[in-house]
Amino acid sequence: MQPRRIILCYRKLLDAQAVHPWDKLVVSDSYRELRLQAQYFNPQNQYRTFGELLYHVPAAERLHGLVGGAVVGYLRQLNGLVPDVADNLGRRFLKFENFRFELINSDLHDPSQHRVAINFFTEPLFWHESIPPFLLVSTTEPEATSGEQLTHLLQLQPFLSIHALLPSAP
């Protein structure tokens, strides 16, 4: 049976309780950038939270993208590897092609209330089989000649999901 091609999504939630240095920097810099960019949508400083700002100024939806620019440098530091997700042997192997930064909520006067998410979308993988709670996947197309296929056993975990099923390769 031909393996299916899939794209996974890993959603990394970050807030003021972050303990890892990389996470803390992303939270800190995205909060600083939010405060800077929010001034354009909130010139009289009448809205305190990101939620209030979205409700009263629908154009503030653009803040996701505007603030996301502040974390691009940190994403480059990952060298294309999805953070926090490893195979059954403890190896990080998932490469991401795209990401989406998202402001969940924030208080423009209280950095402890700042919460964001980064959604990482992997490069296409070959999904060979499910062995609950694992997926047996490979990063390269199966070779018909050798009969051997290097694989990764990836445990399903919170915030990791199959994002898309792709058409079979021709």
CORURJO-V536129 format. One record per pair of residues at least 4 apart in sequence whose C-alpha atoms are under 7 Angstrom apart, sorted by the first residue. I is the first residue (numbers start at 0). J is the second residue. Records with the same first field share a line. If there is no record, write none. Layout:
# CORURJO-V536129
I = J  J
This chain:
# CORURJO-V536129
2 = 125  126  127
3 = 125  126  127  167
4 = 123  124  125  126  164  165  166  167
5 = 123  124  125  126  161  163  164  165
6 = 120  121  122  123  124  161  162  163  164
7 = 120  121  160  161  162  163
8 = 118  119  120  121  159  160  161  162
9 = 118  119  120  158  159  160
10 = 116  117  118  119  158  159
11 = 116  117  118
12 = 115  116  117
13 = 17  22  26  114  115  116
14 = 26  113  114  115
15 = 26  111  112  113
17 = 22  23
18 = 23
19 = 23
20 = 24
21 = 25
22 = 26
23 = 27
24 = 28
25 = 29  70
26 = 30
27 = 31
28 = 32  69
29 = 33  66  69  70
30 = 34  110  113
31 = 35
32 = 36  66  69
33 = 37  66
34 = 38  107
37 = 41
38 = 42
40 = 56  59
41 = 45  46
46 = 51  52
47 = 51  106  107  108
48 = 52  105  106  107
49 = 53  104  105  106
50 = 54  104
51 = 55
52 = 56  59
53 = 57  59  60
61 = 65
62 = 66
63 = 67  100  101  102
64 = 68  100
67 = 71  100
70 = 74
71 = 75
72 = 76
75 = 79
79 = 94  95
80 = 91  92  93  94  95
81 = 93  94  95  119
84 = 91
85 = 89  90  91  92
86 = 90  91  151  152  153  154
87 = 152  153  154
93 = 121
94 = 121  122
95 = 119  120  121  122
96 = 120  121  122
97 = 119  120
98 = 117  118  119  120
99 = 117  118  119
100 = 116  117  118
101 = 115  116  117
102 = 114  115  116
103 = 114  115  116
104 = 113  114
105 = 112  113  114
106 = 110  112  113
124 = 136  137  138
125 = 136  137  138  140
126 = 135  136  137
127 = 135  136
128 = 134  135
129 = 133  134  135
130 = 134
132 = 154  155
133 = 152  153  154  155
134 = 152  153  154
135 = 150  151  152  153
136 = 150  151  152
137 = 149  150  151
141 = 148
142 = 146
155 = 159
